[in-house]
Amino acid sequence: MTPIAIVLILLLVALVLFATEKLPVDIVGIILVIGLVLTGVLTINEGVAGFGDNIIITIGGLFILTGGLIKTGIVDVIGRRLHRIAGDNEFLLTVLIMVVAAVSASVLKNTTTTAMFVPVVLGLAERAKIPPSKLLMPLAFGAILGGSCTLIGTSTNLAVSGAIQRYGLEPFSMFELTSVGVIMVATGILYMLFVGRKM
């Protein structure tokens, strides 16, 4: 069987396992790597190369940093400050949540920022008597847009930066994407305030 056929079969198996959710996603990923090594599509060195990659170490460090922010109570302090500033004003809460999410995601990673602030935003929605979805969507979009501002804001930026080095190009610098990212954040916030909130 050709390597292409093996990869396509394993991809199909992965899609079925992801869809049925019989096994956790991380276990499926490890099984796929083992399958690729056992079938000879990858060598053992190629199969384990990703675990020592700078990208993986950076992402792991960001998870540790986020855990520290939650454990020390800084996230709760931010939530209380947001409520003190905005009160029950939905418009102002939306602005503040998107700005805080965007700034946090630019230095912490968009996925972890969203996960970190979900309980805070749910608490704010309950106190302000606002449906949670009206604040959770701005949180998600603020984090996504903010993650595009820096190299470490999203795993995609890190992956692309690592990949282009293999083709002899210079990797992205930390703030190389910031000028475009800030414009995207500002546009996204304006859209959410004047169009998105009504949808």
N, C-alpha and C positions, 0 to 999 in steps of 0.2 A: 504494500500500500504506500502511496506517495505521501510525503510530509504534508502537502496541502490537504489531502483527503483526511489525514489524521487530525489536523488542526480543525477542519470543518466539523468533523464528527465530535471532537471534544467541545467545540463551541456550541453545538446543538445540545450536547449533554448538559453543559453549563447553563444554557438558557432554560432547559426543562427544570433543572435543580433550583435555579433562581426563582422561576415562576411558581413551583410547588412549595417552596420554602420548607422542604423536609430537613434540610441541613442549613446551618448558619452560612452566611455569605463568605466569611473568612475561611471556613473549612472547605467550601467548594473551590475557592481560589487555590488553596494548598493542594487539593486533590488534582486540580488541573495541571499544576506545575509538576507534580509527581508523574502524572500521566504523560506529559510531554517528555520528561526525562526517560521514563521506562520505554517509551516507543522510539527513542533515539532522535526525536525532533530537536531536543535541546541536550547539551552536555550537562553534567552535574554542575560544573562551574557556572554555566549560563543560567541554570535553574535557580541557583542560590545567589546570583550576583546582585539581585535587587535588594536583598536584606542588608547589604553593606553600603548601599547607595546613599549619597549625601541627602537626597530628597527624603528618604525614609527617616533618617536621623533627625532632619529638620522638623518634619511633621510630628515625630514622636516628642521632640522637645516642646513644640507648641501645645501638644495635648497636656504635657506636664505643667506648663505655664498656666494654661486655662484652669486646670484642676486646682492649682495654687490660688488663683484669683477667686474661685468659688469657695474653697475651704476657708480663706481668710475673711470672707464676708464682703469683699469689695464690690461684688456684683449686686448684693442686696443694698449696699449704701447707694450705688448708682440708681437703683430702682426707687428708693425713697427720695433721692434728690429730684429725679424726673417728676415724681408725683407732686413734690413741693413746688416745683417751678410751674408745671402745667395744670395742676389741679385736675378738674374733670373735663377740661377743654380737649375735645377729640382732635381738633386740628393741630393744636400745639403739641399734644402727645405724639401724634403721627410724625411731626417734624423732628421732635427730640429723639424718638425711637430710631428713626431712619438715620439721623446724623450720628448718634452714639453707636448704632450697629455698623455703619460704614467705617467710622474711625477705628472701632475695635477690630473689625474684620480685616482692615488693611495691615494690622500688625499681629493678629492672632490666628487668622484663617477663618474663612467665611462659615464653614460647617460648624466648627466648635463655637464660634460666636453665637450663631443661631441657637444651638443647643443650650448654651450658657444663659441666654437671655429669655428663653421661652417661659420658665417659671416666673421671672420678674414681670414680663409683659402680661401673663395671665393674671397675676396679682393686680397690676395696674388696671386692667380691663374690669376686674371685679370691683375694685374701689371706685372707679369712675362710672360704673354701670354702662359700659360699652360692650357690644358683642366682641368676644375675643378675636374673631377673624378680622375685624377692622383694624386691629393692631398687630396681629401676627403676620399678615401679608406684608405690611410695611417693614416689619422686622426682617423677614426673609429677603425681600428685595433690597433693603438697605445693606444687609450683610453680603449678598451676592455682588452688588455694585461696588461696595467698599473693598471686597476681595480683589477686584480687578485693578486696584490702585498701586499695589506693590508686588514684588516678586513672591513674597511668602503669603500673600493674601488668599491664594487659592492653590490647590494641588496642581491644577492645570498649568499655571504659570511656571511652577517649579519643574514639572515634567517637560514642558517645552524647552525651558532653559537648559535642562540636562541633555535633552535630545539634540539640540542644535550644536552642542559641543562635539558630538560624535561626527558631525559633518564639517568640522573645522571652523565653525563660526564662534564668535565671542558669546558667552552666556549673558543673560540679562543682568543689569545691575539692580540693586534693591529698588530704586525709585525711577527706573527707566520708563515704566508704564504710568507713572503718576499723573502726568499732564493730561493724558487721554482719560484716565480713570476718574479724575476729579470732575471733568466735564460730564462723564456718564453718570456719576453720582448726583450732580446738580440737576441734570435733566430728569433722572429717575425720581428724585424727590418732588420736583415740580409736577411731573406726570401723576405721581401718586396722590398729591394734594388736590389737584384740580380735575383729574379724570378718574384715577384709580379708586378713590374713596367712594365715588358714586356707583361703581360697578359691583 
